[in-house]
Amino acid sequence: MRDENGEYIATADGYFVSAGLAWEIDSYDFHFGKQQYAATVARNARYAAAGIVVLQTLPSRLRTEPKRVAAELVAAYRAAEARMRRAS
């Protein structure tokens, strides 16, 4: 996705445009090393600068706690959507 100036923000694992919510499935394997962690922090800073809320989820939780992850996603969506309505 890109910001209003066409600058690259990120490619989210899930993006809910109406709520301005990005869902990232962030594993230790791809985000734990020094460079990978720095890239993840930079990505999240770009999201924040664009006013996008980010929900990060470990992939293992999709298998071990699917109902809890779904509830968190729904709650994050509702909170982000309410935030968008207040900002309008």
Secondary structure, DSSP 4 states (H G I P E B T S, - for coil): -B-TTS-B----SEEETTTTEEEEE--HHHH-SHHHHHHHHHHHHHHHHTT-EEEEE-HHHHHH-HHHHHHHHHHHHHHHHHHHHHH-
